[in-house]
Amino acid sequence: MLPAAPDAHAIACMLLAGLALVLFSRDRIAMEATGLGVLLLLVVGFELFPYEFRGERIATSDFLAGFGNTALITIIALLICAKGLEATGALQPLAQALARNWTRSPRLCFLATLVLAATLSMFLNNTPLVAMLLPILVTVCLRTGISPSGVLMPVGYATIIGGMATTIGTSTNLLVVGIAADLGMREFQMFDFFLPAVIAGTVGLLFLWLIAPRLVPERTPPMPDTSPRAFRAMFQVAEDSYPAGRTLMEVLARTENRMRVERIERGQSLRLARLPNLRLQTGDRIYVLDTPENLKEYERLLQLPLFGGPSYGQRVSQGATLEASGQRLAEVVVRPGSPLDGQRLEGSDFFERYRLLPLAVHRPRTQAEVRGRSDADMDSVLRAGDVILVQGARRHIRDLQGTGRLLVLDGQTDLPQTERARTSLVIVAAVVVLAAFSILPIALGAVCGVAALLVTRCLTWEQLREALDRKLIIVIVAALALGQSLFVTGATEYLAQLFVFSVGDLPVWLVLAGLMLLWALLTELVTNNAAAVLGVPIAIAIARELGVDPEPFVLAVLFASNMSYLTPMGYQTNLLVLSAGGYRFTDFFRVGIPLQLLVWLTLSIALPLLYDLGPVLG
């Protein structure tokens, strides 16, 4: 029968929830502004109009308790742990190894990339994972002649699919698990819903591998954003370095034949033929053309510092210029009339002025010429428009930015502290293992992981602050407060009764499928976390109205809140993919609609079968 009308407080909270959902979906209004507004209205409203729940007055401080919520603390700690892996470059060798094998078997490597992205996203935050993979995949696609549009979007979706499989896969999962426990359900362990997620994920990944690339028209990615500039740099062979006394063939093999050597010079003016059996000597100069990332990798593999000229090389060899940690790469453009315009780097006192070490030079050509080529090197006279690759401390790059004499481009990158990569990997793996085997609660394990990263100097306090997402914190706290208000006023019970009344005498499995589809559409309009927080108490109330186990209904909300496939705004990784791949808005419909239907249909069959909710399709 039609449920009885709710009281005034419940109606007010439902109206506020509706308003919040509308405001969360508006791009022009900052989500954190909406979140703060919701918190303010709840605190002031319940202070002016008191309300009792189970005989006790609701304290306005209850709505601010979300700042200390265990799920929120866990989310923040795991984001910081992911930052530790990023700062040390712990996952970079894995991504680069995948890229190297891509040229041998692109089809199989594409599948391996999808599986790798999905697997890593079970334990790591999706956003830094996608940010790490995108430039590598774009470069591989350009070198192999594969269209990036058929690769980048499927990989982005694969991380979303993988994130559904564990309690720590996404912040949404952690919130759902925490709220369900607060509402009296048993606490989900890390792999409790792994099986239905893997069943749906397998279907989704096969679709992304076999069909999705055919659905997206070939798009041209915005090259300045996705393909790094190629710089001319020079390595000078040192006595104790790898190339000293070895042949050119051996040196190139060390870089898996990826290093592009343009010329080799010996002495003042002797240019050597680039023959495979040429044996390199101390003092030889190797001129290379490549991206900043590759140049730094060759520097590590060959045990040679990038060389900025005789005086710069002397300072580096003395260890007087660069600290071991806290280093950053930046690209600096020579402005017309700047101190470097018409000068050579060697005689410009660049290091004395800016405390930054110049590593390589890029000279852009006209649009009609081939991208990535350069006809300038470290010895050339600089001209306006030349780009200098520099390395130095963050504060010195900021100081250079403030002078206005040279233009520091966006996209500066922190150099990973690779000597601590293994340490950070061990720490984060320990956090996952301790939680997986219930040795420590995930919240405690994640906080201990953060402490360990700081103690071992895998992470600095500045990097820790960068990992904190203030927008995410405010939105989660506001959603928790809103969900609490709906629960204590009886609004969730009323909405559940109304939903059960609307579906009539449909089978339980079909009610579950309808709830999941409804919430999957809702999560496209608002944030995943807001949809999840509001959905959990409603899902539990619906299950109780039906007299069945609430666990599959909670999982339906969890999975649906992760199905952000239809729009670029649905998930942060979608926005990264949109920018990197040059996609159009409608491209997400082409792949997202069939993917969403496939995942939803698979889960609508798997969940009722696994939880014995009655016959499905029979």
N, C-alpha and C positions, 0 to 999 in steps of 0.2 A: 504494500500500500504506500501511497504518497507520504513521505516523512513529514513530521510536524515542523512548522516554521521555526527557524533558529531565533535566539534572542538578539537584542540590539548590538551587544558587543561582538557576537559572531558575525552579524551582517556587516558591521563596520570593518572587521578584520578581513572578510572576504572582499569587500570593496577595495580596501587598501592593497590586498594581494593582487587584485585585477589591475589596479593602477600601477603597481610596481612592475608587473609583467609588461604592461604597455610601455612604461618608461625605460625598462631594461632593453627593449627592442628598438629604441630610438638612437640612431648613431650620433645625433647632435647633442644628446645629453650624456654626460660622463656617467658611467655605471656607478662609480664611487659616490657621485653626488646623489644619485637615486638611493643608493644604499644608506647614506647618512640621513637622507630625508625620511626614509622608512623607520630607521632607528629612533629618530627624534619624535616622529608622530606616535610611535608605540609607547615610548617612555612618557611623553607628556600626556597622551590620551589615557593611559592606565593610571597615571597619577591624579588626573582631574576626575576621572570616572572609575573608581575602584571596582575590582571584580574578584570574586572568590572562586577558587577551584578546589573541590574536595574539602571544603570547610576552612581553607586558608586563603588569605588575601594574596593576590599576585603582586609580588614586589617588582617595582620598575627596574631594579638592578638585575632581575632574572633575564631581561632582554639584552643585557650587556655581557651576560655570562659566556657568550659565544667567543669572546676574545681569549678565554681560557679553555675553550673546548678542546678535548683531546685530539679529535680528528683534525682540527685546524693546526694545532701544534705539530702533529705528525706530517701534515702536508708541507708546512714551512720547513721542517727539518729535512724532509726528503728532497725538496727543491734545492736546499743548500748542499746536500750530498751530491746531487746531480751537477751542481756548479763545481764541486771539487773535482769530479771526473773531467769536466770540460776544461777547467783551469790547468790540469796536469796533462791534458791530451791523452788520457788513458785509453780512449776508444779509437783514437785516430789511426793507429796501425791496422786495426781491424777493417776500418772503412777503406784505407788505402790499398790493403791487400785485395779487397773485393773489387776495387776499381781496376787494379792491375790485371785481374783475371777476366774482366769483362770483355776485353778484346778477343779472347780465345773462344768464348762461347756466350755471346750476348743473351741468348734466350734463357739458358740455364742460370746465368748470373743474375738476370732480372728476377727470376723466381727466388734465387738465393737471397737477393736484396730484400724482397718482400718478406720472406720468412725471417731474415735477420732483423729487419725493422720491427716486425710484429713481436718477435721474441724479446728484443731489448726493451720495447715499450711496456712489457709486462712488469718491469722492475724500475724503469727510469722515466723521468718526465718526458713527454713527447716533444715539446717545443725545442729544447736544445738538441735532441736527437735529430730532428728534421733539419734544424739549422746547420748541423754538422754534415749531414748527408747531401743536402741540395747542391752546394758548389762542386762537390766531387762528382755527383751524377751528371750535372750539366757539362762539366769538362769531358767526362767519358763519352757522353752522347755526341758532343761536337767532334771528338777525335775519331769516333767509330761511324759517324754519319747517321746515327739513330736520332729520330725526332724526340727531343726532350719532353714534348707534350704528352707522349704516350707512356712516359716513365714517372715523372715527378708526381702527378696527381695520384696514381695508384700507390706509390710509396707513402705519400702522406696519409692516405686512407688506411694503409696497412698498420701504421702506428696507432691509429684510433681503434682498429679492430683488436690489436694485441693488448691494448690497455684495458680491455674489458675482462681479461682473464684472471687477474689477481686483485686482492684487496688494495695493493699499493700501486696498481697500474695507472690510475688517474686520481686526481683529487676528488672527483665525483664519487668514485668507489669508496674512498675513505670516509667521505661524508655519509653516504648511505649506510655503511657498516656501523659507524658511530651512532647515528640517529636511531637505527633499528635497535641497537643494544640499549640505548637510553629509554626506548619505549617498551622494554621488557623482553625483547627477543634474544635468543642466544647470539653470542658474538661470532661473526663469521671468521674463520681462519683463512690464511692466505690463499689456499687453493680450493676452497669449498665450492666455488662455482666455476672451477676451471673446465670441467667437462662440457657443460652446455656452451661455454664461450669458445672452446676449441672446435666443437662441432660447427657452430655458426661461422667461426673464423676460417675454418678450412674451406667452406663453401665460398666465403667472401674473397679469400686470397686466390682461389682458382678463377673466380670471375675477374679479379683485378689483373691476373696474369694472362688469361686467354682472351678475354672479351673487351675489357675496359680500354686498352690501347687502340682498338678499332673504332671506338665510339667518339673519341675526341679528334676534331680536325687538327691538322698540323699547325701549330702556332709558333711564332718567332719570339723567343724569350728576349727580354730587354738586356742586351749583352753587357752594358756597363755594370749592371747590378749582379749578373750571374757569372760572368766569365772574367776572372781577374786579368789585369793588364800584364803583358809580357815585358819583363825588364832585362836589360843587358847588365850583367854582373861579371865580376872577375874573381877567380880563386887563384891565390899564389901558393905553389907547392912548398910546404914547410918540411923540414928535415924529418920530423917524427910523424908525419901525416901518412894516411893510407896510400896516396898516389906515388909517394917518393920511391923511385926504383922500380915501379910497376909499369906495365904496358898500358897504352890507352884502352885496349880491349878489356883488360882486367878492371880498369877504373869504371868504364861504362857498364860492365857486368855488375859492378857493385851497386849501381843505380837501376839495375834491371833494364839497361839500355834506354832509359827514359831521358837522360840528360842530353840536351842538344848543344854540342860543342861547336862554336862558330869558328874559333881559331885558337892556336896555341903559339905563344911567343916565348923566346929564350934570349936573355941578355937585353941589349938596348933596342935592337931592331930586327932580330932574326925571327922570321915566321916559319914554323915547322909544319910540314905536311901532316894531315890528320890520318896517319896510317895506323891500322890496328896494332902493329908491332912496335910503334913508337914508344920508347921507354922514357918516362918523365923523370926530370931531375929537380932537385931542390932549387927554388927560385923561378921555375917555369910559371908562366901566367896562362890560365885557362879561362877563355871568355865564353860565357854561357848566356843563352836567351831562354827565360822561362818565367813562370808566375812566382810571386813572393813565397807562396806555400811550398812550392817545389824547390826553390832556391834554399830555403831554410832546411828542407829535408836533405838535400845534397850536402849542405854544410855539416849536418850531423853524420851522414853516412861516410863522408870522405875525411872527417876530422879536420876540416879546413874552415877557418872563418872567412866569411865574405869580406872582400878586400876593397877598401875605399881609397886606395892610393898609398904611396910609401909612408907618408906621415901618419895616416890613419892606421895603417897596418902595424906601425911601430907601437902606437898607443895601445892597440888591442893586444898585441903580444905581451906588453908589459902589464896588462890587466888593469890599466888605470882609468878606463872609460866606462865599462859596462858592469853593472852588478849582475849577480847570478840569477836573481829573481826580480819579478816586478817589471820585466821588460815588455815593450809593446812595439809593434810595427805600425807605421803610418805612411801614407802617400802624400807628398807635398808638391804642390804645383807652383812653378816659377811664374810670378806675376810680371806683366810689363813694367819696366822701370824698377824692379826690385833689386836688392844688392847682388843677386845671382844672375840677373839677366846680362848676358854677354860675358860671363866669367866661367872659368873652369873651377870645379869643386876643389881641386888640389890647392889652388891659391886663394880660396875665398874665405879661409878661416871659419868654415861652417861649424866645425865642432866647437871652437872657442866661443862662438857667438851663441849657439843654441844648445850645446851639450848633447847633441844628437849625432849618431854615426850614420853617414850616408852609405848605403849598401849597393844600390843599383839605380839605373836611369832608364826611363821609358820616354820615347819621343812619339807622340801620336801622329798618325798620317791622316790624310783626307778621307772622307767617307767612301770615296770611290776605290780606295786602296784596301789591301788586305788587312783585316783586323789583327791586332796582336803583334804587328811587326814594328821594329824600332830601328832607327839608323843612328842612334846616339849611344855612347858608352861613357864610362867614368872619366875618360880623358877628353871628352868633347867639350867644346864651348857651349854652354847652356843658352837656351833661348826661351822666350815666353811660351808657356804651354807645356814645357817639359815637366815630367813627373819624376820626383826623386823618392826612392824607397829609403826610409830612415828607420833606425832602431834606437830606442832610448826609454827612459823612465816616463811614466804617465805625466808627471808634473812638468817635465821639460817640453813634452808635446803640447800641453796646455799653455805653457808660456809662449811657445812659438805661435800658437793659435791666436793668442792675445795681442801679438805685435802687429798683425794685419799686413805684414810685409810679404808673407807667403801664405798660400791657401792650403790648409790642411783638409784633405778630403774626408768625407764620412767613411765609415767602414773600417776604422782602426781595429786592429786585432791584438789581443794579449798573447804574447808568446807563451805556450804551455811550458810548465816546469817539468819537462819530461823525466828528469831524474827522480821525481816523486810519483810518476804515473802508476808504478806497481803498488806503491803504498796506498794510494787513494783507491785503487781497484780492490785491494784486499779489504780495506775498511768498509767500503760500500757492499762488497760481497758478504762480509761478516754480518752487516745489518740485515741483509735479506735472509741469510741462512738462519740467524737467531730468531727472526720472526716466523720463518717458514716452519721451523720445528717447535714453535711455541716455547722457546727457552727464555726469551724476553718479550714483553709486549712491544709491538712495533713502534709505539710512541717513545718508549724508553730507549729502545735500540737505535732509533733514528737520531735522538738527541745525543746519545753517546757517540754515534758516528760523527756528528757535527763537531763535538769536542775533540775527537781523535784527529779529524782533518785539520783543526786549528793547531793542536799541539804538535803535529808532525809537519806543520807549515805547508801542507798541501793546499791550504786555503788561507787567504789573508782576510782581515776584518773588512777591508774595502770590497773584496769580492763577495763576502757574505752579505753585505748590505745590498749589493747589486742583485743577489738572488732573491731578495724579499720583494714580492709582488704586492704592493700596497692596494692596488685595485682588487686583486683576488681576495685579500684579507677582509676588506670592507664589505664586498659583495657577499662573502660567505657568512660573516657575522650578521648582516642584515637578513639574509635568507633564513638563518637559524632562528633569529628573533621572530621573523614572520611565521615560520613554521610552528614555533612554540605558541604564538598567539592563536593560531588556527586550532591547535590541539586543545589548549586549555579552555577555550570558549565553546568547544563542541562543534566548530565549523567543519572540521575534517570528518567527524561522524555524520553530520548532515549531508555533506557532499558524497560520502560513500553510500549512504542510504539512497540518495537521489540517483547515483550511478546504477546501483543494483535495481532500483525501480525502473530505470530507463531500459536496461538490457532485458528485463522481463525474465522469461524462463529459458534463456539461452544456456547451453552447457557451460560448465565452469571453465573449461579450456578456452572456449570462445570469448568468455568475459575477460580472461587473462590476456588473450591476443588483442582484444579491443582496447584494454587499458594500455598495453604496450605501444600500440599504434598511436593512440591519443597522445601519450607522453613523448613519443618520438617526434611528433609534429610540434608539440609545445617546445621542445628543446631547441628547435630550429629558430624559434622566435625570441627566446630568452637565453640566459647563460645556462650551461649544463648544470652547474652547481645549484642555481636557484630552482631549476626544474626538479632536480633530485630531492632537495630539502623539502619542497612542498609536496612531492609525490609520495614519500615514504609513509607518513602518517595516514594519508588517504588510502594507500595500498593495503596497509595493515587493517584499517577499518573496513574496507571492502571484503577482505578475506574473512574477517570475523562475522560480518553480515551474512556471508555465504556459508559459514561454519566449516571452513577448510583451513589448511596450513597456510599461514601468511608468508612463509619464506619464498615460494615461487612468485608471489605478487610483488614482494620487495625486489626480487631479482629482475622482474619485468621492468620496474621503474629504473633500476640500476642500468640495465642494458639499453633501455630506450633513451636514457639521458646521455648515453655515449654515442648514439646514432646521429652524429652531426655531419651528415653527408651532403645535404641538399644545397647549402649556400656557402660562400666563402666566409661569411660571418659566423657560421655555426661553431667553428673551433679555431683556435689561434693558429694551428698548423695549416689549416686551409688558407688563411691569409698569407702565410709564408709561401705556400705553393702557388697561390694566385700571382704574387709578385715575381717569383723566380721563373715561372713557366710561361708568362705572358698570356695566361688564360683569360677568357671572357666569363662573365657571370653565368651565362647559360651553359657553359661547359660542365659546371658542377651538377646541373640538372641531368645532363646526358649520362653521366656515370653514377651520380648520387642516387637518382630515383631507382634504377634497377638494383643497385647495391643495397639500398635501404629495404626494398621489398624482399630481396633474397634473405638478408640477415633476419628481418622480422619474421618471415615465414618459417625459416629454419628454427628459430627460437620458439615460435608459437607451437611447433610440433615437439621440439626437444624438451622444453620445460614441463608440459603436462605429462609426457611419458616418464621423465625422470622422477617426477613427484607424484605420480599415480593420481592424476586429476580426472580420470575417466577416459573413455575411448576417444581417440582423435581421428577425424575424417572417417569414422566408422559408425 
